[in-house]
Amino acid sequence: MQNLIDQLIQLLGKSSVLIDDQEKLPYLTDWRKRFSGRALAVLLPKATEEVAQIVQLCAAAKVAIVPQGGQTSFCGGATPDNSGTQIILNLKRMNQIRELDAANQTITVEAGCILQSVQEKAAAQDFLFPLSLGAEGSCMIGGNLATNAGGTNVLRYGNTRDLCLGLEVVTAKGEIWNGMKGLRKDNTGYDLRDLFIGSEGTLGIITAAVMKLYPLPISQWTTLVATQDIASTIALLNLFQKRATALLTGFEMMTQESLELNEKHFPHMANPLKGNPPYTVLIELSDHESEEHVRQLLEAILEEAFSSGLISDAVIASNLSQANSFWHMREHITLAQAEEGANLKNDITIPLSSLDSFIQETDLLIRSQYPGVRIINFGHLGDGNLHYNIAPPIGDDAKAFNLANEKAIYKLVNAQVERYRGSISAEHGIGQLKLGDLRAHKGVVAHDLMKALKTALDPQNILNPHKVVSI
C-alpha cells in the first residue's frame, strides 16, 4: 500500500493526500453520525485528469475508492467501511463554475460546487437554478447528481436528473467520458447520463455537469394553510394544480407532531396557524407576471378552499422575511430531530391516490405496536414523498429504543410501502442503509440487471463497493 500512497503523493502533492489520522477524521463519518469507517487515505484532487489517474492507480493496486462530496448523505453512501483499506476521493476542491451560457440557459459546474454557490451564480445573472435542499449550504452538485436529489421544487422542476443535460464522468478504468454537450435533444442510443445519475458513485465518478437554468421569477407568494386530514390536503393540492397549474412551485406538508418537536427545540419557530392544526401545508406560487397577479390568484384559490371546507385557517406571508421564516420552519424539522436524538428515518414515496390510506393504516400499526412513539411525518406532498420518521416515546433512551426496534419498524414500514406500490427511497438513495432491502423491493429481475450493469462497468468492484448493489 505504501507504494500506492507514494504514487498518489507524486501525482497530487503531499497536501492533497491525507494520511494522518487526525486529518482524515472529518471525512470518516456521515452527517447523521450513523455511519463511520476508516480509510487508507483521503485524496483531494483539483482536476478531472487527476481523478482519472487516481482511478488508474487504484485499479492497478486493486484498492477501492469511495467518492465523496459534502457528506450530507442520510444513507451512508459516501462513508468508507471499517477495513482501513479504502481510499476516500473527496471532490471539494473541484469547485469551479466553468461557464454560464445565457443563450442556452445552462450552467456548467464541477462536482465539488456547493449547491448554494450555483444558485447564487445563476441569480446574479437573473436566472434560477431550482434545485433547493435543506443542506444546500454544504451539499455538492456531484453528490446531488449521484443520489438524484429531490428537494422542495420537484413538483415544478423535477429531480436533479431532470435538471441535468450533460455529464463528465471518470469510469472504473480511469477513462474520461465527456458527455457535456448541453443538448435538450440527443437521441443517439443509450442515455449514459441517466445511467450515472442516481448510481451513488458505484458505476463512475461524476466530475462535472451541464445543468439547466430558468428565468428568475418576478414574483413569489408563500402561504401556510391548516387542514384537518390527508384527504383534505390531497384535495387542496388538486385544487392548486388545477387553478395555478405551472405556477405551483412548492407544496410541503408538516404534521402537528413534527411542528411540536420543532417548537420544542426552536421556540421562535412556533406555528403561526391557530392551535397548530393536525396538518400544516406550506404552499408557494411563483410567476413571471406582477406580484398582484399572483396574490389575487392565491387569494382566490384560498377562498374556494375555505368555502369548500378544505382548510380552516391560512396565513399569507406579507414580505420576503416572513416567507423565509415559513420555509425555515419546514427545514428545521430535520434539525429538531437531530436535537431530540437518534430516530428512525424513512424516505418513501406513495402514490397520491393511496397516501391517505397508507398514513392512516401505518400510523395505527406503529402506535398499536409501539405505544407512545412519536411519528414525525413531513415532506414534499406534491410529489408523494414523505419523511416518515419514528421517534421513541418521551423519556425513553433513543439509542436503546432504536437498537431494540429498528429492524421490526423498518420491516413494518417497508411492508406498507410495498402494499401501496411505493418506493423505499424517494430522494436519499440506497447507500449502506437500505442495501439489504433493495433486492426484495426491486424484484429479482431488476436487481439482477443492476448487478449486471455494475459487473460490466466495474468488474473489479473498486467504485464505492457494498453500496446500492453488492457483487
Secondary structure, 3 states (H helix, E strand, C coil): CHHHHHHHHHHHCHHHEECCHHHHHHHCECCCCCCECCCCEEECCCCHHHHHHHHHHHHHHCCCEEEECCCCCCCCCCCCCCCCCCEEEECCCCCCEEEEECCCCEEEEECCCEHHHHHHHHHHCCEECCCCCCCCCCCEHHHHHHHCCCCCCHHHHCCHHHHEEEEEEECCCCCEEEECCCCCCCCCCCCHHHHHCCCCCCCCEEEEEEEECEECCCEEEEEEEEECCHHHHHHHHHHHHHHHHHHEEEEEEEEHHHHHHHHHHCHHHCCCCCCCCCEEEEEEEEECCCHHHHHHHHHHHHHHHHHCCCCCEEEECCCHHHHHHHHHHHHHHHHHHHHHCCCECCEEECCHHHHHHHHHHHHHHHHHHCCCCEEEEEEEHHHCEEEEEEECCCCCCHHHHHHHHHHHHHHHHHHHHHHCCCECCCCCCCCCCCHHHHHHHHCHHHHHHHHHHHHHHCCCCCECCCCCCCC
